[in-house]
Amino acid sequence: MAVAEGGVKPGKASFLYDARIRAIVYQVIMAGAVVMFFAWLTMNTLDNLEQRGIASGFGFLNHPAGFGVPFSLIEYTEASPYRTVFILGVLNTLFVSFVGIILATIVGFTLGVMRLSKNYLISRIAAVYLETFRNIPLLLQILFWYIGVLQLMPQQRSSIIIFDNVFVNNRGIFYPALKAEPGFMAVPIAFLVGIVATFILRGWVKRRRDATGQGFPTVWAGLGLIFGLPIIAALVTGLPWTWSLPRLQGFGFKGGSVIIPEFLALLLALTIYTAAFIGEIVRAGIQAVSHGQTEAAHALGIKPGTTLRLVIIPQAMRIIIPPLISQYLNLVKNSSLAPAIGYPEMTQVWAGTVLNQSGQALECIAMVMGTYCIISLSISGVMNWYNARVALVGR
Amino acid sequence: MSQTDFGETQAVFTPKPDLPPPAITVGIIGWVRGNLLPDWFNGAMTVLALIGLYFVIPPVVNWALLDAHFVGDSRKACKPNVQIVRDQVVTQATMPDGSTMEVTTSADRIVVPEGVVPNVRWERRMVEGVVRGKGREYAKVVVEKDVVIEGACWVFVGVRFDQFIYGFYPKSERWRPTVVIGIGLLMIIYMLTDGLPHRGRVAMFLLIPFPVIAFFMFSGGVMGMPHVDNSKWGGLVLTIIISSVAITGALPLGVALALGRRSQMPIIRWFCIIVIEFFRSVPMITILFMALVVLPLFLPPGTSFDQLLRVLIGVTIFIAAYTAEVVRGGLAALPTGQYEAANALGLGYWKMMRLIILPQALRIMIPAIVSLFIGIFKDTTLVQIVGLNDLLTMVQLAVTDAQWIGLSKEGYFFCGFVFFIFCFSMSRYSMYLERKLHTGH
């Protein structure tokens, strides 16, 4: 609307109604409140610590821990300092999470595909699994496996014996351990070479397929490389290891290695629980790929198996991966339920045992939370990177 | 009327009834062919699945139902009432080095006493065992003996049922939680049923005055109801209390955090982002530990408040971060036209949110909130780690009771069943809502 020359200009609004000034005022109030709140917390905390005579700080990290743990990936004795306990805990968390993630992915993908099977029986079995294990609390599942199953295994003397050399009892699974001899390093090196070679092969196959349309049995060739090379390396170096077999002597087993029941219970429960969620994600992901894609592939004369591998799964992956990674993250966080059964991971040793022994509540909780934050943020970072990459390549 | 009068014939189309489909494509046979044996691969899978089911279902059904004990009021009802005679037999044992030696070992034989109807089944089996051989070595021995087939002892669950539901709440006062939870449930059902009047008011009542009334009902000390200390609250009731308080508190907090995260003001936005991401990246158990050991340090010296309240605060803030992400999703799903229309009408920020945006966004979010609630309901079991007596803890206490030792499976099955019923029905409801919302547009 035109305002006549020299007409009334709209009066300047009171500064109370200026959106920018209001925003600044709100934020100053907010920042002030947050700072005051934290100052209040800090003052209280300092008062409390003084009253209770607790010296804050991380000096306690160098004190000897003085307690034993049933499972460790690193050198650890009771005389080791607290900081070794922390590293041990973090490694155990990562270890159980890593194994759990691999197993849950395998089981979950199998279930997701089974759920979509045209075979009524198979699809129903998968559905019952998914619905049952998703709807029962994880902690209950952990306790069930630990107390209800693994602790009811026979005594050491009446172990269940598998292939004469594996013993299952209420103290865990005892199995032959591999003792490396000189030249053994060739085997893991061959394994790594196999993995790298598979990736190179995959790149070459993709380039050739894009250029000429010719296929290549990448999966079989890859499996052959990854497992074949180490086998060849082992044969060439003359099987450079000896087996240490577990044998019952006196009151316990000597020799071999053991998987402790705490680890097994946690791993089983995490795998079974997370696999149910992954199964749902995989099912939803595959179903989200439009049916026209399948029909188009069939019209082009591509075989059903190849359609699944080259048309459906690559498109489904884009939908599956983000929720899949957040399930991985959940699995890592859920491994913190270990205190219920005493598997020595970060929360159990650090927020449990060490916190109680040293009384350094603030430091212990902060370290545990900080570590989880770092793990979570790194996983989210990977997810964002993947999303960005897929978005770029796909469109 | 005859057509032959015209001297010519006309082909008349008289449709014959369709041939029935081939017998092997319809009925049970057709279904089996189509669904179980479409090709050799699926046929093999079906056979494998059947074998698998054969190994899982009969033992579970036998244990849980056929061989189970249901009636009674003590452990005795589940003990076999037959006599187990321990015979001494001489047999060959195998030493680890492969040599054999003669050993004496015991073999059970079951005898039914006169006039007793056996309450268990048993079978004669070859049982492998280990006996002490020469020195420190153990010899393997195989004996034939009667083995009692184990069945579930549901008597245990029956006897402890009240404790599983109410915890240590005094017996005479148990009507109070029952009434509160019953009324709450009725109001939720009313609120979620389509087409009933005043649903909004019921929701407001449920959100604001009801928790206060519920608290006084639980805690007592007013209107002649004796006080019940909250350390006595427990069982399924406590599970429901914690999860409902958490979601009720987390909703407003989560909405605030989500709005803050979408705000144009950087300080507020960053504050909300940090709070949300922090709580989402740590496991709930660390929050509980924090509520247990660190919260007392944060408060002025001398203030102390009880365990349950601390846990409730921790859980509520934790869930609020997840709620905020759900709300953010709901806000993002609304078309921008809604915001623009509200702005064009001259509505301010709060009016726009209250009247236009949130009512629509919250409706879209209901399925996600139900899923979130399922998650909280399951996660409530973690409070046992900080010493509250929820359903799972009550079961734990019961299975470690000396009188009922060894019945952990029954306890866990019952507990799992209760959680399954709650979570499964909620997830079905959320799926139903999702379908309804989906077709509504």
Boltz contact constraints between the chains, C-beta under 6 A:
constraints:
  - contact:
      token1: [A, 23]
      token2: [B, 265]
      max_distance: 6.0
  - contact:
      token1: [A, 27]
      token2: [B, 265]
      max_distance: 6.0
  - contact:
      token1: [A, 27]
      token2: [B, 267]
      max_distance: 6.0
  - contact:
      token1: [A, 30]
      token2: [B, 267]
      max_distance: 6.0
  - contact:
      token1: [A, 30]
      token2: [B, 268]
      max_distance: 6.0
  - contact:
      token1: [A, 31]
      token2: [B, 267]
      max_distance: 6.0
  - contact:
      token1: [A, 41]
      token2: [B, 298]
      max_distance: 6.0
  - contact:
      token1: [A, 44]
      token2: [B, 298]
      max_distance: 6.0
  - contact:
      token1: [A, 44]
      token2: [B, 299]
      max_distance: 6.0
  - contact:
      token1: [A, 44]
      token2: [B, 300]
      max_distance: 6.0
  - contact:
      token1: [A, 45]
      token2: [B, 297]
      max_distance: 6.0
  - contact:
      token1: [A, 45]
      token2: [B, 298]
      max_distance: 6.0
  - contact:
      token1: [A, 47]
      token2: [B, 301]
      max_distance: 6.0
  - contact:
      token1: [A, 48]
      token2: [B, 297]
      max_distance: 6.0
  - contact:
      token1: [A, 48]
      token2: [B, 301]
      max_distance: 6.0
  - contact:
      token1: [A, 51]
      token2: [B, 301]
      max_distance: 6.0
  - contact:
      token1: [A, 119]
      token2: [B, 42]
      max_distance: 6.0
  - contact:
      token1: [A, 119]
      token2: [B, 45]
      max_distance: 6.0
  - contact:
      token1: [A, 120]
      token2: [B, 35]
      max_distance: 6.0
  - contact:
      token1: [A, 121]
      token2: [B, 36]
      max_distance: 6.0
  - contact:
      token1: [A, 121]
      token2: [B, 46]
      max_distance: 6.0
  - contact:
      token1: [A, 121]
      token2: [B, 49]
      max_distance: 6.0
  - contact:
      token1: [A, 122]
      token2: [B, 45]
      max_distance: 6.0
  - contact:
      token1: [A, 122]
      token2: [B, 49]
      max_distance: 6.0
  - contact:
      token1: [A, 125]
      token2: [B, 49]
      max_distance: 6.0
  - contact:
      token1: [A, 135]
      token2: [B, 420]
      max_distance: 6.0
  - contact:
      token1: [A, 135]
      token2: [B, 423]
      max_distance: 6.0
  - contact:
      token1: [A, 135]
      token2: [B, 424]
      max_distance: 6.0
  - contact:
      token1: [A, 136]
      token2: [B, 416]
      max_distance: 6.0
  - contact:
      token1: [A, 136]
      token2: [B, 419]
      max_distance: 6.0
  - contact:
      token1: [A, 136]
      token2: [B, 420]
      max_distance: 6.0
  - contact:
      token1: [A, 137]
      token2: [B, 378]
      max_distance: 6.0
  - contact:
      token1: [A, 137]
      token2: [B, 381]
      max_distance: 6.0
  - contact:
      token1: [A, 137]
      token2: [B, 419]
      max_distance: 6.0
  - contact:
      token1: [A, 139]
      token2: [B, 381]
      max_distance: 6.0
  - contact:
      token1: [A, 140]
      token2: [B, 392]
      max_distance: 6.0
  - contact:
      token1: [A, 140]
      token2: [B, 415]
      max_distance: 6.0
  - contact:
      token1: [A, 140]
      token2: [B, 416]
      max_distance: 6.0
  - contact:
      token1: [A, 144]
      token2: [B, 412]
      max_distance: 6.0
  - contact:
      token1: [A, 147]
      token2: [B, 408]
      max_distance: 6.0
  - contact:
      token1: [A, 148]
      token2: [B, 408]
      max_distance: 6.0
  - contact:
      token1: [A, 148]
      token2: [B, 409]
      max_distance: 6.0
  - contact:
      token1: [A, 148]
      token2: [B, 412]
      max_distance: 6.0
  - contact:
      token1: [A, 157]
      token2: [B, 130]
      max_distance: 6.0
  - contact:
      token1: [A, 158]
      token2: [B, 130]
      max_distance: 6.0
  - contact:
      token1: [A, 333]
      token2: [B, 283]
      max_distance: 6.0
  - contact:
      token1: [A, 336]
      token2: [B, 283]
      max_distance: 6.0
  - contact:
      token1: [A, 336]
      token2: [B, 285]
      max_distance: 6.0
  - contact:
      token1: [A, 339]
      token2: [B, 385]
      max_distance: 6.0
  - contact:
      token1: [A, 351]
      token2: [B, 289]
      max_distance: 6.0
  - contact:
      token1: [A, 361]
      token2: [B, 293]
      max_distance: 6.0
  - contact:
      token1: [A, 361]
      token2: [B, 294]
      max_distance: 6.0
  - contact:
      token1: [A, 362]
      token2: [B, 294]
      max_distance: 6.0
  - contact:
      token1: [A, 365]
      token2: [B, 289]
      max_distance: 6.0
  - contact:
      token1: [A, 365]
      token2: [B, 290]
      max_distance: 6.0
  - contact:
      token1: [A, 365]
      token2: [B, 294]
      max_distance: 6.0
  - contact:
      token1: [A, 368]
      token2: [B, 286]
      max_distance: 6.0
  - contact:
      token1: [A, 369]
      token2: [B, 282]
      max_distance: 6.0
  - contact:
      token1: [A, 369]
      token2: [B, 286]
      max_distance: 6.0
  - contact:
      token1: [A, 372]
      token2: [B, 282]
      max_distance: 6.0
  - contact:
      token1: [A, 373]
      token2: [B, 281]
      max_distance: 6.0
  - contact:
      token1: [A, 376]
      token2: [B, 281]
      max_distance: 6.0
